[in-house]
């Protein structure tokens, strides 16, 4: 991760918090915030949700604990 941040021409963060976290990892001046463009009125939870969680990530133990999947899933070890 350090190599990517130090050698990137530009980094896009999805929030000001993410921007600050990236800046703490190194002296990188080209970090911009681009907020996720979503219409919350159209994409909001309705009544009686299905309990379905969708995410995109590499499945490994670090991501499972980082995204707290270990709290909601039964994972065979």
N, C-alpha and C positions, 0 to 999 in steps of 0.2 A: 504494500500500500504506500509506503514512504516513497518508493521509486516512482510510482505513478504520479503522486502529488507533486514531487519535486521536478518531474520532467514534463508535466502537462502544459500545453500552451494556454489552456483556459479550463476552468472547472465550473460546472453549474451545480448549485445547491438548490434544494427544494424548499428551504426555509432559512430564516436568519440564524436560527440555532445551528443548523447544519453548516452554514457558512462559517460561524465562529469556531465550530469543532474542526473544520478543515484548516482554518487559519492557525489553530493551535498546533497542528501537526507539522507545520513548516512555514517558512517565510514565503508565502505565495500571494502575489498581489492581484492575480487575475481570477478572482472568485466572484461570481455573480449569482444573485438569487433569482430563480425563475420558479414562481409558485405554480403548483399543479393547477391546470385549468379545468375545473369541474363545476357544473351547475348543481349546487347542493339541493335546490328545489326539485330537480329532476332525479337526482341520484341520492336519495335518502332512504333510510330504513322505514319500511311500512309496518303495519301491525301484523303480528303473528309471524315473525321472521322464521326462516328455516334453520337457522343455526349454522349455515354454511359459511366457511371462511375460505377465501381464495387469496393466494399470494404467489408470487414468482420469486424463487430464490434457488440457489444451489443447496441441495439437502446435505448438510453435514452437521456434526454436533455443535459447532460454533454458531451456526445460523439457527439451529433449533433452540438453543438457550438464549441467543440474542433476541429472537422474535417471540420468546416465551411460549413456543409450541409445546415444550415439555410440561407446561402447566395445564394444557388442554387436550393433549393427545396421549394415547397409550402407545408407546414406542417400544417394540421388542428390542432388547439389547443383545 
